Amino acid sequence: MRIAACAAALIALTLPLAAAAGPGKATGEAVRSTVATTRSEAETHYQAGLAARKRRGPEAARQAYLWFGLAAAQGSPAAAIEAAKACESGEGVTRNLERAGQWWYRAAQLGDMSARQHWADLFISGQIHSVGGIEGVSWIGDLARRGHLRAAIALGTAYETGQGIPTDQGQAEAWYRRAAVLQGDAEARFYLGRLLLARPAAWRVLDEEDWTAKDAEQHGRPLGPLWYPASPDGADDKAVHFRPGIDEGARWLTLAAEAGEAEAQYWLGKALAEGKELAMDPPMAVRWLQAAATQRHPAASMLLAEMAARGEGFPAKDPVRAYVLYDRAAVLGQPGA
């Protein structure tokens, strides 16, 4: 990778120097000459990689990977694909799917459509986590807008977690909502409900809100609620503290839980047990946690064990049930069980 990085840096330095040579025809010819030279070198290095690989053996494979990386940095999509395959198989380099995804992405940027499809498949299936950047967002967004359910969820997750792009909770909500509303997917409903339930508290000054188009136009304010991250200066006792996502978040979580989504059952049960996002309801919490535990959800089994030991949501403390649930959580790999 050091060779590839050096090549990329050299290319980046060469182009501005060529552009600085002078205006007009001379500059254009210099740039075209530089690009042609780089392409020729890329092909030479790609062929060197193929030749190295034919020699077989670990050292030959390592050399082949270095040549492919260098050629890919110089603009060879075929070399980028070979580097990606090496990272996927562990041939000449430590197996690393995330790095393979970067090479597939590079080949896609260079115009290889099969590489773009392969990269998209890896990303949508969750085998790689970074959406890559603005181009990756565009590619996955196109699939999602054409009705690809998993693409919409994957893009929402990328925006929520900031994998390859800046975190944007609004965009995450929009993509989750698309899959939840238009396609009725239980997993998307869970992600949307969880996101809304975790939305931070905000303030509203009800006297300053307009609910008719006429009033909004007259006062020069947006129609509907106005949210503030902190109590506005001068609002005094007129400012009201709200958790804007609680009701809708609970509704989406419940829909997902009722559809059998184990993660939604766990999150809903946890929220009802803790009484932070939702009003505390231990019996209902036990119901949803039991549903998730039945589906071998380790964290649900652990929380249910703790509640049984304390007698929360159960008729009385039940140490035997707690022991069985702790044991199940441990078998399922729950830390601390």
C-alpha positions as a Python dict, from the first residue, in 0.01 Angstrom:
ca = {
    (1, 'M'): (0, 0, 0),
    (2, 'R'): (297, 238, 56),
    (3, 'I'): (390, 205, -312),
    (4, 'A'): (30, 277, -416),
    (5, 'A'): (14, 579, -186),
    (6, 'C'): (340, 717, -325),
    (7, 'A'): (216, 670, -681),
    (8, 'A'): (-107, 851, -604),
    (9, 'A'): (86, 1139, -450),
    (10, 'L'): (319, 1161, -750),
    (11, 'I'): (25, 1167, -989),
    (12, 'A'): (-146, 1440, -786),
    (13, 'L'): (173, 1649, -793),
    (14, 'T'): (239, 1595, -1163),
    (15, 'L'): (-94, 1721, -1290),
    (16, 'P'): (-77, 2066, -1124),
    (17, 'L'): (281, 2109, -1250),
    (18, 'A'): (166, 2032, -1602),
    (19, 'A'): (-122, 2275, -1566),
    (20, 'A'): (119, 2545, -1448),
    (21, 'A'): (332, 2513, -1763),
    (22, 'G'): (141, 2789, -1939),
    (23, 'P'): (-200, 2885, -2077),
    (24, 'G'): (-371, 2760, -2385),
    (25, 'K'): (-264, 2482, -2614),
    (26, 'A'): (67, 2413, -2439),
    (27, 'T'): (-106, 2347, -2109),
    (28, 'G'): (-360, 2113, -2266),
    (29, 'E'): (-90, 1918, -2444),
    (30, 'A'): (113, 1888, -2123),
    (31, 'V'): (-183, 1752, -1932),
    (32, 'R'): (-273, 1506, -2208),
    (33, 'S'): (88, 1392, -2224),
    (34, 'T'): (99, 1339, -1846),
    (35, 'V'): (-227, 1142, -1848),
    (36, 'A'): (-110, 926, -2138),
    (37, 'T'): (220, 856, -1960),
    (38, 'T'): (37, 764, -1640),
    (39, 'R'): (-196, 527, -1827),
    (40, 'S'): (99, 364, -1998),
    (41, 'E'): (276, 319, -1665),
    (42, 'A'): (-43, 181, -1511),
    (43, 'E'): (-65, -85, -1782),
    (44, 'T'): (303, -168, -1740),
    (45, 'H'): (263, -212, -1365),
    (46, 'Y'): (-56, -415, -1411),
    (47, 'Q'): (125, -652, -1647),
    (48, 'A'): (410, -674, -1393),
    (49, 'G'): (155, -784, -1136),
    (50, 'L'): (18, -1054, -1364),
    (51, 'A'): (371, -1176, -1436),
    (52, 'A'): (459, -1184, -1065),
    (53, 'R'): (149, -1386, -985),
    (54, 'K'): (241, -1650, -1244),
    (55, 'R'): (558, -1727, -1051),
    (56, 'R'): (346, -1854, -761),
    (57, 'G'): (443, -1865, -397),
    (58, 'P'): (383, -1623, -105),
    (59, 'E'): (653, -1372, -206),
    (60, 'A'): (534, -1366, -568),
    (61, 'A'): (177, -1308, -449),
    (62, 'R'): (294, -1022, -226),
    (63, 'Q'): (482, -861, -515),
    (64, 'A'): (181, -906, -743),
    (65, 'Y'): (-42, -730, -490),
    (66, 'L'): (202, -436, -467),
    (67, 'W'): (215, -401, -846),
    (68, 'F'): (-166, -416, -870),
    (69, 'G'): (-198, -152, -599),
    (70, 'L'): (45, 76, -780),
    (71, 'A'): (-137, 31, -1112),
    (72, 'A'): (-474, 91, -948),
    (73, 'A'): (-349, 416, -797),
    (74, 'Q'): (-244, 519, -1149),
    (75, 'G'): (-593, 457, -1285),
    (76, 'S'): (-618, 91, -1388),
    (77, 'P'): (-960, -55, -1300),
    (78, 'A'): (-842, -408, -1386),
    (79, 'A'): (-556, -373, -1137),
    (80, 'A'): (-792, -243, -868),
    (81, 'I'): (-1010, -551, -920),
    (82, 'E'): (-710, -782, -884),
    (83, 'A'): (-606, -602, -564),
    (84, 'A'): (-961, -638, -433),
    (85, 'K'): (-965, -1010, -508),
    (86, 'A'): (-631, -1051, -328),
    (87, 'C'): (-770, -880, -17),
    (88, 'E'): (-1080, -1099, -28),
    (89, 'S'): (-882, -1422, -61),
    (90, 'G'): (-579, -1328, 149),
    (91, 'E'): (-345, -1397, -143),
    (92, 'G'): (-27, -1194, -96),
    (93, 'V'): (-183, -980, 177),
    (94, 'T'): (-373, -1031, 501),
    (95, 'R'): (-738, -1107, 426),
    (96, 'N'): (-935, -788, 485),
    (97, 'L'): (-1285, -739, 341),
    (98, 'E'): (-1296, -370, 434),
    (99, 'R'): (-979, -307, 233),
    (100, 'A'): (-1114, -524, -48),
    (101, 'G'): (-1419, -300, -49),
    (102, 'Q'): (-1194, 4, -92),
    (103, 'W'): (-1032, -152, -399),
    (104, 'W'): (-1370, -251, -545),
    (105, 'Y'): (-1481, 107, -484),
    (106, 'R'): (-1170, 234, -662),
    (107, 'A'): (-1243, 15, -964),
    (108, 'A'): (-1602, 140, -964),
    (109, 'Q'): (-1480, 501, -955),
    (110, 'L'): (-1267, 420, -1260),
    (111, 'G'): (-1579, 312, -1448),
    (112, 'D'): (-1600, -66, -1405),
    (113, 'M'): (-1972, -146, -1367),
    (114, 'S'): (-1919, -505, -1251),
    (115, 'A'): (-1693, -372, -974),
    (116, 'R'): (-1963, -124, -873),
    (117, 'Q'): (-2219, -404, -850),
    (118, 'H'): (-1986, -624, -646),
    (119, 'W'): (-1903, -338, -410),
    (120, 'A'): (-2274, -259, -370),
    (121, 'D'): (-2349, -624, -290),
    (122, 'L'): (-2078, -628, -22),
    (123, 'F'): (-2203, -305, 132),
    (124, 'I'): (-2573, -386, 125),
    (125, 'S'): (-2515, -731, 273),
    (126, 'G'): (-2318, -577, 559),
    (127, 'Q'): (-1988, -748, 473),
    (128, 'I'): (-1825, -404, 451),
    (129, 'H'): (-1941, -104, 649),
    (130, 'S'): (-1816, 212, 480),
    (131, 'V'): (-2030, 364, 206),
    (132, 'G'): (-1707, 507, 65),
    (133, 'G'): (-1812, 865, -2),
    (134, 'I'): (-2042, 1077, -215),
    (135, 'E'): (-2025, 841, -513),
    (136, 'G'): (-2115, 541, -298),
    (137, 'V'): (-2412, 731, -155),
    (138, 'S'): (-2526, 803, -510),
    (139, 'W'): (-2493, 439, -623),
    (140, 'I'): (-2674, 294, -320),
    (141, 'G'): (-2934, 572, -331),
    (142, 'D'): (-3016, 486, -693),
    (143, 'L'): (-3078, 123, -593),
    (144, 'A'): (-3292, 229, -298),
    (145, 'R'): (-3504, 463, -510),
    (146, 'R'): (-3564, 174, -750),
    (147, 'G'): (-3716, -25, -465),
    (148, 'H'): (-3416, -216, -325),
    (149, 'L'): (-3516, -259, 40),
    (150, 'R'): (-3174, -358, 177),
    (151, 'A'): (-3010, -64, 0),
    (152, 'A'): (-3238, 184, 180),
    (153, 'I'): (-3166, 25, 518),
    (154, 'A'): (-2791, 10, 453),
    (155, 'L'): (-2782, 375, 350),
    (156, 'G'): (-2981, 474, 657),
    (157, 'T'): (-2733, 287, 876),
    (158, 'A'): (-2437, 458, 706),
    (159, 'Y'): (-2587, 800, 776),
    (160, 'E'): (-2677, 705, 1135),
    (161, 'T'): (-2332, 571, 1221),
    (162, 'G'): (-2118, 794, 998),
    (163, 'Q'): (-1954, 507, 808),
    (164, 'G'): (-1778, 674, 514),
    (165, 'I'): (-1990, 991, 531),
    (166, 'P'): (-2065, 1255, 797),
    (167, 'T'): (-2335, 1151, 1044),
    (168, 'D'): (-2677, 1285, 944),
    (169, 'Q'): (-2968, 1169, 1159),
    (170, 'G'): (-3219, 1340, 931),
    (171, 'Q'): (-3100, 1146, 626),
    (172, 'A'): (-3089, 824, 831),
    (173, 'E'): (-3450, 879, 935),
    (174, 'A'): (-3556, 952, 578),
    (175, 'W'): (-3409, 627, 439),
    (176, 'Y'): (-3540, 415, 728),
    (177, 'R'): (-3882, 575, 688),
    (178, 'R'): (-3882, 501, 316),
    (179, 'A'): (-3828, 128, 381),
    (180, 'A'): (-4068, 123, 677),
    (181, 'V'): (-4355, 308, 511),
    (182, 'L'): (-4330, 213, 144),
    (183, 'Q'): (-4223, -147, 194),
    (184, 'G'): (-4352, -222, 542),
    (185, 'D'): (-4030, -393, 646),
    (186, 'A'): (-4014, -494, 1014),
    (187, 'E'): (-3639, -438, 1042),
    (188, 'A'): (-3670, -89, 894),
    (189, 'R'): (-3951, -15, 1137),
    (190, 'F'): (-3723, -120, 1422),
    (191, 'Y'): (-3437, 105, 1304),
    (192, 'L'): (-3675, 397, 1258),
    (193, 'G'): (-3839, 344, 1597),
    (194, 'R'): (-3505, 314, 1776),
    (195, 'L'): (-3375, 630, 1606),
    (196, 'L'): (-3685, 832, 1693),
    (197, 'L'): (-3693, 707, 2052),
    (198, 'A'): (-3335, 822, 2101),
    (199, 'R'): (-3394, 1165, 1951),
    (200, 'P'): (-3273, 1426, 2204),
    (201, 'A'): (-3512, 1646, 2396),
    (202, 'A'): (-3599, 1988, 2253),
    (203, 'W'): (-3792, 2299, 2349),
    (204, 'R'): (-4097, 2467, 2203),
    (205, 'V'): (-4261, 2802, 2273),
    (206, 'L'): (-4622, 2723, 2193),
    (207, 'D'): (-4732, 3089, 2181),
    (208, 'E'): (-4490, 3149, 1893),
    (209, 'E'): (-4620, 2869, 1670),
    (210, 'D'): (-4858, 2921, 1381),
    (211, 'W'): (-5093, 2647, 1267),
    (212, 'T'): (-5263, 2811, 970),
    (213, 'A'): (-5099, 2928, 649),
    (214, 'K'): (-5247, 3274, 697),
    (215, 'D'): (-5099, 3320, 1046),
    (216, 'A'): (-4762, 3183, 938),
    (217, 'E'): (-4745, 3424, 645),
    (218, 'Q'): (-4858, 3716, 862),
    (219, 'H'): (-4593, 3651, 1130),
    (220, 'G'): (-4319, 3542, 889),
    (221, 'R'): (-4273, 3207, 1062),
    (222, 'P'): (-4278, 2843, 941),
    (223, 'L'): (-4604, 2655, 963),
    (224, 'G'): (-4618, 2407, 1253),
    (225, 'P'): (-4393, 2339, 1552),
    (226, 'L'): (-4066, 2526, 1610),
    (227, 'W'): (-3800, 2319, 1788),
    (228, 'Y'): (-3511, 2467, 1987),
    (229, 'P'): (-3211, 2268, 2117),
    (230, 'A'): (-3218, 2478, 2437),
    (231, 'S'): (-3471, 2701, 2611),
    (232, 'P'): (-3485, 3025, 2405),
    (233, 'D'): (-3366, 3344, 2572),
    (234, 'G'): (-3651, 3548, 2708),
    (235, 'A'): (-3904, 3266, 2685),
    (236, 'D'): (-3925, 3245, 3065),
    (237, 'D'): (-4198, 3001, 3169),
    (238, 'K'): (-4349, 2983, 2819),
    (239, 'A'): (-4092, 2732, 2694),
    (240, 'V'): (-4200, 2367, 2714),
    (241, 'H'): (-3963, 2068, 2721),
    (242, 'F'): (-4052, 1785, 2481),
    (243, 'R'): (-3909, 1452, 2366),
    (244, 'P'): (-4025, 1480, 2004),
    (245, 'G'): (-3965, 1120, 1895),
    (246, 'I'): (-4111, 925, 2185),
    (247, 'D'): (-4467, 860, 2069),
    (248, 'E'): (-4384, 788, 1706),
    (249, 'G'): (-4075, 590, 1802),
    (250, 'A'): (-4279, 370, 2036),
    (251, 'R'): (-4537, 314, 1762),
    (252, 'W'): (-4278, 198, 1507),
    (253, 'L'): (-4101, -20, 1762),
    (254, 'T'): (-4431, -181, 1858),
    (255, 'L'): (-4518, -251, 1495),
    (256, 'A'): (-4178, -415, 1443),
    (257, 'A'): (-4207, -613, 1767),
    (258, 'E'): (-4553, -737, 1676),
    (259, 'A'): (-4410, -854, 1341),
    (260, 'G'): (-4161, -1071, 1530),
    (261, 'E'): (-3845, -857, 1501),
    (262, 'A'): (-3636, -974, 1798),
    (263, 'E'): (-3428, -656, 1824),
    (264, 'A'): (-3744, -446, 1837),
    (265, 'Q'): (-3890, -672, 2106),
    (266, 'Y'): (-3574, -629, 2312),
    (267, 'W'): (-3550, -251, 2271),
    (268, 'L'): (-3918, -204, 2349),
    (269, 'G'): (-3896, -428, 2655),
    (270, 'K'): (-3581, -248, 2771),
    (271, 'A'): (-3743, 96, 2734),
    (272, 'L'): (-4051, -17, 2929),
    (273, 'A'): (-3833, -173, 3201),
    (274, 'E'): (-3608, 131, 3249),
    (275, 'G'): (-3879, 397, 3230),
    (276, 'K'): (-3652, 654, 3063),
    (277, 'E'): (-3783, 691, 2708),
    (278, 'L'): (-4123, 534, 2781),
    (279, 'A'): (-4339, 515, 3093),
    (280, 'M'): (-4224, 228, 3312),
    (281, 'D'): (-4438, -84, 3269),
    (282, 'P'): (-4256, -393, 3411),
    (283, 'P'): (-4525, -653, 3320),
    (284, 'M'): (-4534, -533, 2959),
    (285, 'A'): (-4154, -517, 2955),
    (286, 'V'): (-4140, -883, 3064),
    (287, 'R'): (-4380, -976, 2786),
    (288, 'W'): (-4161, -825, 2513),
    (289, 'L'): (-3835, -945, 2666),
    (290, 'Q'): (-3970, -1299, 2685),
    (291, 'A'): (-4066, -1278, 2318),
    (292, 'A'): (-3710, -1173, 2228),
    (293, 'A'): (-3553, -1430, 2462),
    (294, 'T'): (-3757, -1702, 2293),
    (295, 'Q'): (-3574, -1605, 1974),
    (296, 'R'): (-3240, -1656, 2151),
    (297, 'H'): (-3167, -1287, 2204),
    (298, 'P'): (-2880, -1281, 2458),
    (299, 'A'): (-2930, -929, 2596),
    (300, 'A'): (-3304, -991, 2640),
    (301, 'S'): (-3232, -1310, 2835),
    (302, 'M'): (-2986, -1120, 3056),
    (303, 'L'): (-3225, -833, 3134),
    (304, 'L'): (-3509, -1076, 3195),
    (305, 'A'): (-3288, -1267, 3442),
    (306, 'E'): (-3212, -945, 3631),
    (307, 'M'): (-3581, -856, 3649),
    (308, 'A'): (-3672, -1207, 3769),
    (309, 'A'): (-3406, -1185, 4042),
    (310, 'R'): (-3552, -853, 4163),
    (311, 'G'): (-3914, -957, 4115),
    (312, 'E'): (-3983, -675, 3867),
    (313, 'G'): (-4269, -758, 3633),
    (314, 'F'): (-4313, -1098, 3800),
    (315, 'P'): (-4549, -1189, 4089),
    (316, 'A'): (-4245, -1227, 4319),
    (317, 'K'): (-3868, -1275, 4314),
    (318, 'D'): (-3787, -1589, 4117),
    (319, 'P'): (-3424, -1697, 4170),
    (320, 'V'): (-3469, -2026, 3986),
    (321, 'R'): (-3599, -1853, 3673),
    (322, 'A'): (-3322, -1595, 3705),
    (323, 'Y'): (-3056, -1868, 3724),
    (324, 'V'): (-3192, -2042, 3412),
    (325, 'L'): (-3204, -1714, 3220),
    (326, 'Y'): (-2853, -1611, 3328),
    (327, 'D'): (-2729, -1950, 3211),
    (328, 'R'): (-2904, -1911, 2876),
    (329, 'A'): (-2759, -1561, 2830),
    (330, 'A'): (-2411, -1698, 2900),
    (331, 'V'): (-2454, -1979, 2649),
    (332, 'L'): (-2565, -1722, 2390),
    (333, 'G'): (-2251, -1519, 2453),
    (334, 'Q'): (-2388, -1223, 2649),
    (335, 'P'): (-2102, -1039, 2827),
    (336, 'G'): (-2136, -1038, 3206),
    (337, 'A'): (-2382, -1328, 3220),
}
